[in-house]
Amino acid sequence: MAQSIDCLATLLDQAAFSAKAVPQISLSQKLSLSDAYAIQAASLGKRYERGEKPTGFKLGFTSKAKMEQMGVHEIIWGRLTDQMEVKHGEELQKEKFIHPRVEPEIAFLISDRIDRVISMEEAPSFLKGVAGALEVIDSRYENFKFSLEDVIADNCSSTAYVIGEWLAPDTPFHAQDITLQINGEAVQQGNSNAILGNPLASLVEIARILHENGEVIEAGAVILAGAATSAVYLQPGDKVEGLFEGLGTVHLTVAKADD
């Protein structure tokens, strides 16, 4: 018998809370995209009941190559909360995660409520700031394997994020080089135009998709526009740096195993 939306939401919520992986949902029952987003919403709802506060949204599949690989034609999205933000000086506690990976992103701080479709031309008027960011993704599924519906239900694997210094919204962020370093070694290099050709397109797309689904982007929200490189697995003691041309450096430290 297929499990209910609420049961599946509880399954993923507990997997995240206990840092214990569970089998892919799609291996035992069929999910539609609407089912997957309903599970995501219900799972995050349980966290809100425990006191977490929504802070914004993250986007996934923002590269054309990744869309083609997964056979999809639209980005996917997840939700951010205040408990997911790693503040400067805080360490990431790896034991709270299952198999975490890190990837560099461009972040936007929203100035005004967005409750409609917006164009590329007007999108800059909704920006209060722009920054480099690091997102930690951590699938709650065994072996980090999942279908499209599985990953949507699992909040698009979003787990934690670090935001660099917020800069003026007219700071250049299109076609800027990005390097991901771990322990002083460059492990990934990319460019911000890997994000839909221009990170600003991510804001336009998420505004449209959320509007179609009856959601809004509130003033003060953080938008993680999507990954500029592949994600890299994190180990205890890792010192991570995202180097963003024109936007500065973002730091993340993983606590050592005996800390």
C-alpha positions as CSV (number, residue, x, y, z in Angstrom):
1,M,0.0,0.0,0.0
2,A,1.3,3.4,-0.9
3,Q,2.2,5.7,2.0
4,S,0.5,9.0,2.4
5,I,2.0,12.4,1.8
6,D,2.2,13.0,5.5
7,C,3.9,9.7,6.2
8,L,6.5,10.3,3.5
9,A,7.1,13.8,4.8
10,T,7.6,12.4,8.3
11,L,10.0,9.8,6.9
12,L,12.2,12.4,5.3
13,D,12.0,14.8,8.2
14,Q,13.2,12.1,10.6
15,A,15.9,11.0,8.2
16,A,17.2,14.6,8.2
17,F,16.8,15.1,11.9
18,S,18.6,11.8,12.8
19,A,21.1,11.9,9.9
20,K,20.2,8.4,8.9
21,A,19.6,7.6,5.2
22,V,16.4,6.0,3.9
23,P,15.6,4.1,0.7
24,Q,14.4,6.1,-2.3
25,I,10.6,6.6,-2.2
26,S,10.3,5.9,-5.9
27,L,11.6,2.4,-5.5
28,S,8.5,1.4,-3.6
29,Q,5.8,3.7,-5.0
30,K,5.2,6.1,-7.9
31,L,5.3,9.8,-7.3
32,S,4.1,12.6,-9.5
33,L,5.9,16.0,-9.4
34,S,2.9,17.5,-7.5
35,D,3.2,14.7,-5.0
36,A,6.9,15.4,-4.6
37,Y,6.3,19.1,-3.9
38,A,3.5,18.3,-1.5
39,I,5.8,16.0,0.4
40,Q,8.5,18.8,0.5
41,A,6.0,21.3,1.8
42,A,4.7,18.9,4.5
43,S,8.2,18.0,5.6
44,L,9.2,21.6,5.9
45,G,5.9,22.3,7.7
46,K,7.0,19.9,10.5
47,R,10.2,22.0,10.9
48,Y,8.3,25.2,11.0
49,E,6.2,23.7,13.8
50,R,9.5,23.1,15.7
51,G,10.3,26.8,15.4
52,E,12.3,27.1,12.2
53,K,11.6,30.2,10.1
54,P,11.6,30.3,6.3
55,T,14.3,32.5,4.8
56,G,14.0,31.9,1.1
57,F,14.4,29.4,-1.7
58,K,17.1,27.5,-3.5
59,L,17.2,26.4,-7.2
60,G,18.4,23.2,-8.7
61,F,19.1,22.0,-12.3
62,T,20.0,25.5,-13.3
63,S,22.5,24.3,-16.0
64,K,21.2,23.2,-19.4
65,A,23.5,20.2,-19.3
66,K,22.0,19.0,-16.0
67,M,18.5,19.5,-17.4
68,E,19.3,17.4,-20.4
69,Q,20.9,14.7,-18.2
70,M,17.8,14.4,-16.1
71,G,15.4,14.7,-19.0
72,V,13.6,17.8,-17.5
73,H,12.8,21.2,-19.0
74,E,12.4,23.3,-15.9
75,I,14.4,24.1,-12.8
76,I,13.4,22.6,-9.5
77,W,13.3,24.4,-6.2
78,G,13.5,23.9,-2.5
79,R,13.1,26.0,0.7
80,L,15.6,27.6,3.0
81,T,15.2,28.1,6.8
82,D,17.1,30.1,9.4
83,Q,18.4,26.8,11.0
84,M,20.1,26.0,7.7
85,E,22.3,29.1,7.7
86,V,25.8,28.7,8.9
87,K,27.0,32.0,10.3
88,H,30.6,33.3,9.9
89,G,32.8,31.7,12.5
90,E,30.5,28.7,13.1
91,E,31.7,25.2,12.1
92,L,29.7,22.6,10.2
93,Q,29.2,19.5,12.4
94,K,29.5,16.6,10.0
95,E,27.8,14.1,12.3
96,K,24.6,16.1,11.7
97,F,24.7,15.1,8.0
98,I,24.7,11.8,6.1
99,H,26.9,12.4,3.0
100,P,27.3,16.2,2.7
101,R,28.7,17.9,-0.4
102,V,29.4,21.6,-1.0
103,E,29.0,23.7,-4.1
104,P,29.5,27.5,-4.9
105,E,26.5,29.6,-5.8
106,I,25.4,33.2,-6.4
107,A,23.0,34.5,-3.7
108,F,20.4,37.3,-4.0
109,L,18.8,39.3,-1.2
110,I,15.3,40.4,-2.2
111,S,14.3,44.0,-1.6
112,D,10.5,43.8,-2.3
113,R,7.8,41.2,-2.3
114,I,7.5,39.3,-5.6
115,D,4.1,37.9,-6.2
116,R,4.0,37.8,-9.9
117,V,5.9,37.0,-13.1
118,I,8.8,39.4,-13.6
119,S,11.0,40.1,-16.6
120,M,14.8,40.1,-16.9
121,E,14.7,43.9,-17.4
122,E,12.9,44.5,-14.1
123,A,14.5,41.8,-12.1
124,P,17.4,44.1,-10.9
125,S,14.9,46.4,-9.2
126,F,14.0,43.6,-6.8
127,L,17.6,43.1,-5.6
128,K,18.8,44.6,-2.3
129,G,22.1,42.8,-2.5
130,V,24.2,40.1,-4.2
131,A,26.8,37.8,-2.7
132,G,28.9,34.7,-3.2
133,A,27.6,31.7,-1.2
134,L,28.3,28.0,-0.4
135,E,25.5,25.5,-0.3
136,V,25.8,22.2,1.5
137,I,23.6,19.5,-0.1
138,D,22.9,16.2,1.7
139,S,20.5,13.8,0.2
140,R,18.5,11.8,2.8
141,Y,18.5,8.8,0.5
142,E,20.9,5.9,0.6
143,N,24.0,6.2,-1.5
144,F,23.1,9.7,-2.6
145,K,20.9,8.2,-5.4
146,F,17.4,9.4,-6.3
147,S,14.9,10.1,-9.0
148,L,13.7,13.6,-9.9
149,E,10.6,13.2,-7.8
150,D,12.7,11.8,-4.9
151,V,15.0,14.8,-4.8
152,I,12.1,17.3,-5.0
153,A,10.4,15.6,-2.1
154,D,13.7,15.8,-0.2
155,N,13.8,19.6,-0.4
156,C,16.2,19.3,-3.4
157,S,18.9,18.0,-1.0
158,S,19.3,21.4,0.5
159,T,20.7,21.3,4.0
160,A,22.9,24.3,4.9
161,Y,24.2,27.5,3.4
162,V,26.8,30.2,4.0
163,I,26.4,33.7,2.6
164,G,29.4,36.0,2.0
165,E,29.3,39.7,2.4
166,W,26.3,41.3,0.8
167,L,27.3,43.8,-1.8
168,A,25.4,46.4,-3.8
169,P,22.9,44.9,-6.2
170,D,24.7,46.5,-9.2
171,T,27.9,44.7,-8.4
172,P,28.8,42.5,-11.5
173,F,27.9,38.9,-11.0
174,H,27.3,37.8,-14.6
175,A,30.2,35.9,-16.3
176,Q,32.4,36.0,-13.2
177,D,34.9,33.2,-12.5
178,I,34.3,31.0,-9.5
179,T,36.8,28.6,-7.8
180,L,36.0,26.1,-5.1
181,Q,39.0,25.4,-2.8
182,I,39.3,22.7,-0.1
183,N,42.3,22.8,2.2
184,G,44.0,25.3,-0.2
185,E,43.6,23.2,-3.3
186,A,41.3,24.2,-6.2
187,V,38.9,21.3,-6.7
188,Q,36.3,22.9,-8.9
189,Q,36.4,25.9,-11.3
190,G,33.5,27.5,-13.1
191,N,31.8,30.6,-14.1
192,S,28.6,32.2,-12.9
193,N,27.2,32.1,-16.5
194,A,26.8,28.4,-16.0
195,I,23.7,29.3,-14.0
196,L,21.1,29.6,-16.8
197,G,23.5,31.7,-18.8
198,N,23.0,34.5,-16.3
199,P,22.2,34.1,-12.5
200,L,19.6,36.7,-12.8
201,A,17.6,34.3,-15.0
202,S,17.2,32.1,-11.9
203,L,15.3,34.9,-10.1
204,V,13.0,35.4,-13.1
205,E,12.4,31.6,-13.3
206,I,11.8,31.1,-9.6
207,A,9.4,34.0,-9.5
208,R,7.4,32.5,-12.4
209,I,7.3,29.0,-11.0
210,L,6.4,30.1,-7.5
211,H,3.6,32.4,-8.8
212,E,2.2,29.4,-10.8
213,N,2.2,27.4,-7.5
214,G,0.6,30.1,-5.4
215,E,3.8,31.0,-3.5
216,V,5.5,34.4,-3.1
217,I,9.0,35.6,-2.5
218,E,8.9,38.0,0.6
219,A,11.1,41.0,1.0
220,G,14.3,40.0,2.8
221,A,14.3,36.5,1.3
222,V,17.5,34.8,0.2
223,I,17.6,33.2,-3.2
224,L,20.3,30.7,-4.0
225,A,20.5,30.9,-7.8
226,G,22.0,27.5,-8.4
227,A,25.4,25.8,-8.5
228,A,28.2,27.1,-10.7
229,T,30.3,23.9,-10.4
230,S,29.8,20.2,-9.5
231,A,29.5,19.5,-5.7
232,V,32.4,18.1,-3.7
233,Y,32.2,15.7,-0.8
234,L,33.0,17.1,2.6
235,Q,35.3,15.5,5.2
236,P,35.9,16.3,8.9
237,G,38.4,19.1,9.2
238,D,37.9,20.5,5.7
239,K,38.5,24.2,5.2
240,V,36.4,25.3,2.2
241,E,36.7,28.5,0.3
242,G,34.5,29.8,-2.5
243,L,36.4,32.4,-4.5
244,F,34.1,34.7,-6.4
245,E,35.5,37.2,-8.9
246,G,34.3,40.6,-7.9
247,L,32.3,39.2,-4.9
248,G,35.0,38.1,-2.6
249,T,35.6,34.9,-0.7
250,V,33.2,32.7,1.3
251,H,34.6,30.4,4.0
252,L,33.2,27.2,5.6
253,T,35.0,25.0,8.1
254,V,33.9,21.4,8.9
255,A,34.6,20.5,12.5
256,K,37.2,17.8,13.1
257,A,35.9,14.4,14.0
258,D,37.0,14.7,17.7
259,D,35.7,18.3,18.1
